[in-house]
Amino acid sequence: MKEIGIGLLGFGTVGAGVIECLQKNGSLIAKRAGVRLALKGIADVDLKRDRGVKVDRSILTRDAGAVVSDPDVDIVVELIGGTTFARQFTLQALQAKKPVVTANKALLAKHGREILAAADRNGVDVCFEASVAGGIPLIRALSRGLVADNIESIHGILNGTCNYILTKMSKEGLQFDKVLKEAQEAGYAEANPGLDIDGHDTAHKAVILALLAYGTRIPLGKVEVEGIRKVARDDIEYARDMGYSIKLLAVIRRIGNQVEVRVSPSLVQSGHMLASVNGVFNAVLVKSDIVGETLYYGRGAGRLPTASAVVSDIVDIARKIASGSNDRISPFPRTIRAGKLHDVMKSESRNYIRMALPDQAGVLGRICNVFGRHGISLASVRQQEGRVTGNHVPVVFVTHRAMEGRIRAALKEIDAMPMMGGKTIRLRIEDFA
């Protein structure tokens, strides 16, 4: 049986998971794949910390470049994280005509064009199943399983930290700050949680999904991103009373010849499949013209789920090397073009809007007048009794579908009114049309 050498860059949580997976199921993998995977080098800046797995100390090094250039290494696995050294060693591996497996969504979102060009020049693969939704085989579903379909839309819960926080707020009636602290203590949130709770981690994944679904390269900096910091316990309760759950959603869809990509906390009808996805779990709903709707659900992060996805990419490449095939197996589309991003100001949605208004005659009339002048039709208005704060009461408006630019202009005008008891909270209502 042919042996394929693996060089691992990054011996952190996922790197240790990859080693655990190979040690635990190496024989099973060899039997299924027809090749034997052998670790030839492991590079990390810290060689002393206990990772919970035992490895041959002779293959440990702080020199990632040496692992990449080792002639016994056939496949380079980049699990360093970040975009500086990860980019450097990924490009070094590709220039050495060695295929790369990575779980690094930030690297692909920011430098995917450069990395793909280097892979093309050198005729080798870059595989990244673990970069989006961890252990869920979503990349394969889009690049292979749905290759005959036109993708109409993708809606994804792609960040377990955010989903855990929103779920706990909903089930236990807690405020955001308290749940975030508990999530950090439980290890579900980083000490600096901004990448997750501000939506940027989800945005990285959304850019990759847009590339896979439409072959369009969307600049990360142009993606509309909102996180969950503004979601209050009251919003979750009011949404539930109206028959909705609040989820942080990545939305990727085609609108004419343009692509919409955004990340935002959104109201989802309680009976919808995505509304029942709780805790640290991820789920992605794909709508296509041939199959219709398909749902992908599972653990989107964690040591072993992510490691499973990494190893699946390693096996794919190892099989190709063992067979002597020159075929490329990269999930990236063969043709990639610069994507025309749909103008977010022209996108339309229904909206949940919460305001703190003085409980006085004529106030609602003034607010409704502003909405009317901006061409926004209201579906309902609810004053939340018993929630008085000082002289203000919370009032929840639900709009019919309205253009984003009109919603923003109306809320800017309303928030400037001296009578307001705080900044207006606005969340989209996702209808999955």
ZIMORA-V56478 format. One record per residue. D_FIRST is the distance of its C-alpha to the first C-alpha in whole Angstrom. Layout:
D_FIRST
D_FIRST
This chain:
0
4
6
10
13
16
19
22
25
28
27
30
30
27
25
25
25
21
20
22
20
16
18
19
16
13
12
13
12
8
10
12
10
7
6
7
10
12
16
17
21
23
27
30
33
34
31
34
34
32
30
29
26
25
23
22
25
24
22
26
28
31
30
28
28
27
24
24
24
21
19
16
17
15
17
21
22
26
27
30
33
36
36
37
34
32
33
33
29
28
30
29
25
26
28
25
23
21
21
22
22
26
28
31
33
36
34
34
37
39
37
34
36
35
32
31
33
31
28
29
30
27
25
23
23
25
24
26
26
27
30
32
33
30
28
29
27
30
29
26
30
32
29
28
29
33
32
35
38
40
40
44
43
41
43
41
41
39
40
39
42
45
44
44
48
49
48
50
53
53
53
55
57
56
57
54
55
55
51
50
51
49
46
46
46
44
41
41
43
43
46
46
46
47
44
43
47
48
45
44
40
41
42
39
37
39
39
35
36
39
37
34
37
39
37
40
40
43
44
44
47
49
47
50
49
51
50
51
53
56
55
58
58
61
59
56
59
61
58
58
61
61
58
55
52
51
48
47
45
43
45
43
45
46
50
51
49
49
46
48
46
47
47
49
50
52
53
51
53
52
51
48
45
44
47
46
43
44
42
39
38
37
38
38
40
39
42
41
43
41
39
42
41
38
37
34
35
33
33
33
33
32
29
26
27
27
24
22
23
22
18
19
19
16
14
16
16
12
11
14
13
9
12
14
17
20
21
23
22
25
27
30
32
32
36
37
41
43
44
48
49
51
54
54
58
58
56
57
57
59
60
60
63
64
68
70
73
77
78
81
83
82
78
76
78
78
74
74
76
73
71
73
74
70
70
68
68
68
67
68
70
69
71
70
73
73
70
73
73
76
78
74
73
69
69
66
66
64
64
63
61
62
61
59
62
65
63
63
66
68
66
67
71
71
69
72
75
77
77
73
72
68
66
65
61
60
57
55
55
52
53
49
51
